[in-house]
Amino acid sequence: MKPARHRKDKVVLDTSLFVNPEVRNDFGDTPTEAIKGFLQIAEKIPALEFYMPSSIFQELLNFVNEKEIPGALLAVLHQKSPSKHELTTPAFFLYELIEDIRERINKGLRIAEKAVRTASKGDEREVIQGMRKNYREALREGIIDSKEDVDLILLAKELDALLVTVDHGAIKWAEKLGIRWLLPSKFKDYLLSFVESEKQEPAAPSKTKSLPKAI
């Protein structure tokens, strides 16, 4: 993905970038180290503005050692809640969300029915564990199921920003609303492309006055 040079691009970040161990290792081994690693790169990119919904930022603080977080984080990573009262959302968003929820409830009922029928044929604990796993997948994977998810999507929509998340539900609804998104596994390369571009920018011509020619 090529960096946009004509204006400051905005990026909305999810906690998964720093918390999920499968993706944060590009920046650090722990959430705290991942934030520090991100800051070291982000501070070199004046062409980008970074945002995180306030609700998600508070969630992030539960995973880090606040005493080790540099104060520069607040200057680089802007906390902003979406303008809930000013934003408008297409009606199809509500229709598709309700339809999706209904289908998931029906699927959950079928999973529960299957577990009841097989309960007498196997170990009760294994049946319950299997039902919980299948039920969780049916009802939660690929759906926005928290107000933090909604904040993330609405803020990216409001700012016309790039959304960085590994959450399949957020990605699915970002697609529906025409929001640009990027997986965290590609985010460091995206940032470094801006760093390289900054290095290649030609230096501004010096405004030294020319000396008068000797007569």
N, C-alpha and C positions, 0 to 999 in steps of 0.2 A: 504494500500500500504506500503510495507516494505522499509525502507530506504536502499540505496545502500552504502555499506561500503568500497568497493574496490577502489573508486575514488570519486572525488568531482562531485556531480551531479549538473546540471545547470537547473535553473527555469526561464522561461520568464513570466512576469506578465503583465496583461492588466489593464487599468484604472478601469474596472468594479469592481475589488477587493476592491478598496477604495471609489469609487463613487456611485455604485449602492446600494441604501438603503436596498435592499432585501438581500444582501450578505455581506456588510461591517460590519454589527453589531457584527460579531464575534471578530472584532478588535477595533471598536469604533463607537460612535454615529454619528460622522461627518467625512468627508474625512480626515481632519487634525488629528483627534484623531485616526482614523483607521491606518494611516501611523505610528503614534507613537506606537500604539499597535503592529503592525507588526514588527517594529524595535526591540522592547523589546524581542520578541521571536527570530527573525532572527539573532541577535547578539550572541545568544547562540549556533548557529549551524554552526561550521566551515566546516562541510561536504557538505554544499550547497553554491552555488554561484547564486546570483539573478541578473537578467537582465531586462531591459525595453528598447524598441526602443526609440531613442531620440525624434521622432515625438510624441509618446504617452506620454513620460515624460512631454513634453511641454504642451500637452493637460491636463495632470493631474494638473499642476500648476495653471490652470484656476479655479480649484475647491477648492484650499486650501489656508490657510493663510501662505504665505511663511516665515513670520517672526517667526512663531511657529514651523516650520519644523526643527528638529535637524540636525546639520551638518553631523551626522553619517549616514544620509540617502544616501549621495553621496558615502560614503565608502562601504555601504552594498548593495545598489541598483545601479548596473553599468548601465550607459547609453551607448547603442551601436546601431548603425544603421546596418542593414544587409549589407553584401558585395554584393551590387547589380550587380556590373560588373563581379564578380568572380563566383557567384552562377549560377548553371544550374537548369532548371526546366523541368520535363518531358513534352513532347508535348501534352499528353492527358490533362494536366492541362488547356491549352489554349482551346483545343477542347471542353471540358466539360463546361468551363466557358462561351464560346460563345453560346453553346446550351442552357445552363441554362438561360442566358440573353434573348435569343430569345423566349423561352417558357414563361418567365415572361412578356415580352412585349405583347405577344399575350393574355395572361391572363388579363393584364391591359386594353387592348382594349375591351375585352368582358365585363369587369366591367363598363367601361365608356359607352358602348352601352346599358347595362342594366339600368344604371342611367338615360340615355336620355329617354328611353322608359317609365320609371316610374315617370319622372319629373312632368307630368301633373296630376298624380294621388295622389300626396302627397305634403307635405310642402317642398318648394324649399330648405330651409336651412337644413332640415333633410336629404334630398336626397344628397346634396353636402357633408355634414359631413359623411354620410354613404359611399359615393363613395371615399372620401379621405382616410377613414380608411381601406376599402377593397383594394384600390389601393396601399397604403403604405405596407400593409401586403403582397400583391402579388409581389411587386417589390423589397422589402428590407429585408424581413425576410428570414434568412437562406442563405444569399449571402454575399460575401465580396464586399462592396460598397464604400470603401475608401482606400486611400494609407496607412493609419494607420493600417488597417486590414491586408494589404499585408505585411507591415513591420513586424507585429507581427508574421505572419506565416513563413515568410522567415527567420527571426532571430531564431525562434525555430528550423527550419529545419537545418540551418547552424550550430547551437551549439549542435544539437541532444539533445535538452532540453525538459523539461516538460512544457507544455503550460497551464497557469492558466487563464481561461476566461469564461465568461458566454455568450459570443456572439455566437449564433447558427451558423452563417455563418462561423466564424473562426473555430469552432469545426468541422463543416461539411468538410471543406477543409483540416483541420489537419488530419482527418480520411483518406482522399484520398491520402495524402502525407506520411502517416505512422508516423505522429507526435504524441507523447504521450500527453494526455491532462487531465486536472482535473478541476472539477467545483469549484469555489471559496468557496462554502458552505462546502466543504470537506478539504479545504486548511489548516485551523488551526489545524485540527486533524493530517494532514500529517506532519506539522511542529513539533507538540508536540511529534510525534513518534520519531523524530530525537533527540529532547531534552531528552526524556526518555532513548534513546539508549546511549546518551553521558553520562548520569548519571550512567548507568550500565557498562560502559567500565571499565575493571579492571585497577587499577593503575599500572603504570610502576614500576618494581622492583627497589628498591633503590640500589645504587652502593656503599654501605659502605664497607670499607675494614675490613676484619676480623682481630681481634687481635691475635698476636702469642700466642700459648699455653704456659703456665708456665711450666718450667722443674722441 
